[in-house]
């Protein structure tokens, strides 16, 4: 299964994409701000996990700069 993230600027666009997904029989949902932050942090951690010898302090410093 593949996942697509679509960022929109207004509620009418959200409604349009949700209706389109429903008509195409796709599963769709709107993410809360908290869920978007969690996804971003996990993505960053996943990208950095492949780097050899990455100190934990470095990752925590980067995460601290996000807010």
DSSP file (Angstrom, degrees, kcal/mol; ACC not computed):
  #  RESIDUE AA STRUCTURE BP1 BP2  ACC     N-H-->O    O-->H-N    N-H-->O    O-->H-N    TCO  KAPPA ALPHA  PHI   PSI    X-CA   Y-CA   Z-CA
    1    1 A X              0   0    0      0, 0.0     2,-0.3     0, 0.0     0, 0.0   0.000 360.0 360.0 360.0 140.0    0.0    0.0    0.0
    2    2 A X        -     0   0    0      2,-0.0     2,-0.4     0, 0.0     0, 0.0  -0.767 360.0-144.7-107.9 156.2    1.2    3.5   -0.8
    3    3 A X        -     0   0    0     -2,-0.3     2,-0.4     2,-0.0     0, 0.0  -0.961   7.8-163.9-124.7 139.7    0.4    6.7    1.1
    4    4 A X        -     0   0    0     -2,-0.4     2,-0.5     2,-0.0    -2,-0.0  -0.983   4.5-158.1-122.6 132.7   -0.1   10.2   -0.3
    5    5 A X        -     0   0    0     -2,-0.4     2,-0.5     2,-0.0    -2,-0.0  -0.942   9.9-172.5-108.3 131.3    0.0   13.4    1.8
    6    6 A X        -     0   0    0     -2,-0.5     2,-0.5     2,-0.0    -2,-0.0  -0.984   9.4-154.8-125.9 121.3   -1.7   16.4    0.4
    7    7 A X        -     0   0    0     -2,-0.5     2,-0.3     2,-0.0    -2,-0.0  -0.830  17.4-177.5 -95.2 129.2   -1.5   19.8    2.1
    8    8 A X        -     0   0    0     -2,-0.5     3,-0.0     1,-0.1    -2,-0.0  -0.871  26.7-142.9-125.2 160.6   -4.3   22.2    1.4
    9    9 A X  S    S+     0   0    0     -2,-0.3     2,-0.3     1,-0.1    -1,-0.1   0.638  77.2  31.9 -98.2 -16.8   -4.9   25.8    2.5
   10   10 A X  S >> S-     0   0    0      1,-0.1     4,-1.6     0, 0.0     3,-0.5  -0.945  75.8-112.7-144.1 163.2   -8.7   25.8    3.1
   11   11 A X  H 3> S+     0   0    0     -2,-0.3     4,-2.4     1,-0.2     5,-0.2   0.783 111.7  61.5 -66.6 -28.5  -11.5   23.6    4.3
   12   12 A X  H 3> S+     0   0    0      2,-0.2     4,-2.1     1,-0.2    -1,-0.2   0.874 104.7  49.1 -67.5 -34.7  -13.2   23.6    0.9
   13   13 A X  H <> S+     0   0    0     -3,-0.5     4,-2.5     2,-0.2     5,-0.2   0.888 109.0  52.8 -69.0 -38.6  -10.2   21.9   -0.6
   14   14 A X  H  X S+     0   0    0     -4,-1.6     4,-2.5     1,-0.2    -2,-0.2   0.944 110.1  48.4 -58.7 -47.3  -10.2   19.4    2.2
   15   15 A X  H  X S+     0   0    0     -4,-2.4     4,-2.5     1,-0.2    -2,-0.2   0.909 110.4  51.6 -60.0 -43.8  -13.8   18.6    1.5
   16   16 A X  H  X S+     0   0    0     -4,-2.1     4,-2.3     1,-0.2    -1,-0.2   0.936 112.7  43.8 -59.8 -49.3  -13.1   18.3   -2.3
   17   17 A X  H  X S+     0   0    0     -4,-2.5     4,-2.5     1,-0.2    -1,-0.2   0.868 113.0  51.8 -67.2 -36.2  -10.2   15.8   -1.7
   18   18 A X  H  X S+     0   0    0     -4,-2.5     4,-2.1    -5,-0.2    -1,-0.2   0.910 111.3  47.4 -66.6 -41.0  -12.2   13.8    0.9
   19   19 A X  H  X S+     0   0    0     -4,-2.5     4,-2.4    -5,-0.2    -2,-0.2   0.904 112.1  50.4 -65.2 -41.2  -15.2   13.5   -1.5
   20   20 A X  H  X S+     0   0    0     -4,-2.3     4,-1.9    -5,-0.2    -2,-0.2   0.926 110.2  49.4 -62.2 -45.5  -12.9   12.5   -4.4
   21   21 A X  H  <>S+     0   0    0     -4,-2.5     5,-3.1     1,-0.2     4,-0.3   0.907 110.8  50.7 -60.5 -41.8  -11.2    9.8   -2.2
   22   22 A X  H ><5S+     0   0    0     -4,-2.1     3,-1.3     1,-0.2    -1,-0.2   0.922 109.8  49.4 -63.0 -44.3  -14.6    8.5   -1.2
   23   23 A X  H 3<5S+     0   0    0     -4,-2.4    -1,-0.2     1,-0.3    -2,-0.2   0.826 112.3  48.5 -64.6 -31.3  -15.8    8.2   -4.8
   24   24 A X  T 3<5S-     0   0    0     -4,-1.9    -1,-0.3    -5,-0.2    -2,-0.2   0.391 115.6-117.6 -89.1   3.6  -12.6    6.4   -5.7
   25   25 A X  T < 5 +     0   0    0     -3,-1.3     2,-0.3    -4,-0.3    -3,-0.2   0.856  65.1 145.7  62.0  38.5  -13.0    4.0   -2.8
   26   26 A X      < -     0   0    0     -5,-3.1     2,-0.5    -6,-0.1    -1,-0.2  -0.771  54.2-116.6-101.0 150.8   -9.8    5.2   -1.1
   27   27 A X        +     0   0    0     -2,-0.3     2,-0.3    -3,-0.1    -5,-0.0  -0.759  45.3 168.6 -84.5 127.8   -9.3    5.4    2.6
   28   28 A X        +     0   0    0     -2,-0.5     2,-0.3   -10,-0.1   -10,-0.0  -0.984  11.6 170.1-141.8 150.4   -8.7    9.0    3.6
   29   29 A X        -     0   0    0     -2,-0.3     2,-0.5     2,-0.0    -2,-0.0  -0.985  33.3-114.2-155.7 158.8   -8.5   11.1    6.8
   30   30 A X        -     0   0    0     -2,-0.3     2,-0.3   -12,-0.0    -2,-0.0  -0.824  32.5-136.1 -96.1 130.2   -7.5   14.5    7.9
   31   31 A X        -     0   0    0     -2,-0.5     2,-0.1     1,-0.1    -2,-0.0  -0.654  13.6-127.6 -88.1 141.7   -4.5   14.6   10.3
   32   32 A X     >  -     0   0    0     -2,-0.3     4,-2.2     1,-0.1     5,-0.2  -0.334  31.2-103.4 -75.5 167.5   -4.5   16.7   13.4
   33   33 A X  H  > S+     0   0    0      1,-0.2     4,-2.2     2,-0.2     5,-0.2   0.899 124.3  52.6 -58.7 -40.7   -1.6   19.1   14.0
   34   34 A X  H  > S+     0   0    0      1,-0.2     4,-2.4     2,-0.2    -1,-0.2   0.905 108.1  49.7 -62.6 -42.7   -0.2   16.7   16.6
   35   35 A X  H  > S+     0   0    0      2,-0.2     4,-2.4     1,-0.2    -1,-0.2   0.874 109.6  51.9 -65.2 -37.4   -0.3   13.8   14.1
   36   36 A X  H  X S+     0   0    0     -4,-2.2     4,-2.3     2,-0.2    -2,-0.2   0.909 110.3  48.4 -65.7 -41.2    1.5   15.9   11.5
   37   37 A X  H  X S+     0   0    0     -4,-2.2     4,-2.5     2,-0.2    -2,-0.2   0.921 111.2  50.4 -63.6 -43.6    4.3   16.8   14.0
   38   38 A X  H  X S+     0   0    0     -4,-2.4     4,-2.6     1,-0.2     5,-0.2   0.919 110.5  49.6 -60.0 -44.3    4.6   13.1   14.9
   39   39 A X  H  X S+     0   0    0     -4,-2.4     4,-2.4     1,-0.2    -1,-0.2   0.916 111.1  49.3 -61.6 -43.5    4.9   12.1   11.3
   40   40 A X  H  X S+     0   0    0     -4,-2.3     4,-2.3     2,-0.2    -2,-0.2   0.914 112.0  48.0 -63.8 -43.4    7.5   14.7   10.6
   41   41 A X  H  X S+     0   0    0     -4,-2.5     4,-2.6     1,-0.2    -2,-0.2   0.921 112.6  48.3 -63.9 -44.0    9.6   13.7   13.6
   42   42 A X  H  X S+     0   0    0     -4,-2.6     4,-2.4     1,-0.2    -1,-0.2   0.889 110.9  51.3 -64.0 -38.6    9.4   10.0   12.7
   43   43 A X  H  X S+     0   0    0     -4,-2.4     4,-2.3    -5,-0.2    -1,-0.2   0.922 111.5  47.2 -63.9 -43.9   10.4   10.8    9.1
   44   44 A X  H  X S+     0   0    0     -4,-2.3     4,-2.2     1,-0.2    -2,-0.2   0.925 112.9  48.6 -63.7 -44.5   13.4   12.8   10.3
   45   45 A X  H  X S+     0   0    0     -4,-2.6     4,-1.4     1,-0.2    -1,-0.2   0.884 110.4  51.7 -63.6 -38.4   14.4   10.0   12.7
   46   46 A X  H  X S+     0   0    0     -4,-2.4     4,-0.5     2,-0.2    -1,-0.2   0.917 109.9  48.8 -64.9 -43.5   14.1    7.4   10.0
   47   47 A X  H >< S+     0   0    0     -4,-2.3     3,-0.7     1,-0.2    -2,-0.2   0.897 115.1  44.5 -61.9 -40.9   16.3    9.4    7.6
   48   48 A X  H >< S+     0   0    0     -4,-2.2     3,-1.6     1,-0.2    -1,-0.2   0.689  95.2  77.4 -79.5 -18.4   18.9    9.9   10.2
   49   49 A X  H 3< S+     0   0    0     -4,-1.4    -1,-0.2     1,-0.3    -2,-0.2   0.745  88.8  58.5 -66.1 -21.9   18.9    6.3   11.5
   50   50 A X  T << S+     0   0    0     -3,-0.7     2,-0.4    -4,-0.5    -1,-0.3   0.557  82.2 100.6 -83.5  -8.1   20.9    5.1    8.5
   51   51 A X  S X  S-     0   0    0     -3,-1.6     3,-1.0    -4,-0.1     2,-0.1  -0.658  78.5-121.5 -80.6 127.3   23.8    7.4    9.3
   52   52 A X  T 3  S+     0   0    0     -2,-0.4    -2,-0.1     1,-0.2    -1,-0.1  -0.431  85.7   3.3 -70.8 139.1   26.6    5.5   11.0
   53   53 A X  T 3  S+     0   0    0      1,-0.2     2,-0.6    -2,-0.1    -1,-0.2   0.750  78.5 169.4  65.5  27.8   27.7    6.7   14.4
   54   54 A X    <   -     0   0    0     -3,-1.0    -1,-0.2    -6,-0.2     2,-0.1  -0.612  32.0-129.9 -74.8 118.6   25.1    9.4   14.8
   55   55 A X     >  -     0   0    0     -2,-0.6     4,-1.4     1,-0.1     3,-0.4  -0.402   7.2-130.8 -69.3 144.7   25.2   10.6   18.4
   56   56 A X  H  > S+     0   0    0      1,-0.2     4,-2.6     2,-0.2     5,-0.2   0.874 106.8  61.1 -61.3 -38.3   21.9   10.7   20.3
   57   57 A X  H  > S+     0   0    0      1,-0.2     4,-2.2     2,-0.2    -1,-0.2   0.870 101.3  53.3 -58.2 -37.4   22.7   14.3   21.5
   58   58 A X  H  > S+     0   0    0     -3,-0.4     4,-2.0     2,-0.2    -1,-0.2   0.925 110.2  46.2 -64.5 -44.9   22.9   15.5   17.8
   59   59 A X  H  X S+     0   0    0     -4,-1.4     4,-2.4     1,-0.2    -2,-0.2   0.919 112.9  49.7 -64.2 -43.6   19.4   14.1   17.1
   60   60 A X  H  X S+     0   0    0     -4,-2.6     4,-2.0     1,-0.2    -1,-0.2   0.867 108.7  53.6 -64.7 -35.9   17.9   15.6   20.3
   61   61 A X  H  X S+     0   0    0     -4,-2.2     4,-1.0    -5,-0.2    -1,-0.2   0.915 110.1  47.2 -63.9 -43.1   19.5   19.0   19.4
   62   62 A X  H >< S+     0   0    0     -4,-2.0     3,-0.7     1,-0.2     4,-0.5   0.916 111.4  50.4 -64.1 -43.8   17.8   18.9   16.0
   63   63 A X  H >< S+     0   0    0     -4,-2.4     3,-1.0     1,-0.2     4,-0.5   0.858 106.1  57.1 -63.7 -34.9   14.5   17.9   17.4
   64   64 A X  H 3< S+     0   0    0     -4,-2.0     3,-0.3     1,-0.2    -1,-0.2   0.763 101.6  56.5 -66.7 -25.3   14.8   20.7   20.0
   65   65 A X  T << S+     0   0    0     -4,-1.0    -1,-0.2    -3,-0.7    -2,-0.2   0.588  86.4  81.9 -82.4 -10.8   15.1   23.3   17.2
   66   66 A X    <         0   0    0     -3,-1.0    -1,-0.2    -4,-0.5    -2,-0.2   0.892 360.0 360.0 -65.1 -41.2   11.8   22.3   15.5
   67   67 A X              0   0    0     -4,-0.5    -1,-0.3    -3,-0.3    -2,-0.1   0.474 360.0 360.0 -83.0 360.0    9.5   24.3   17.7
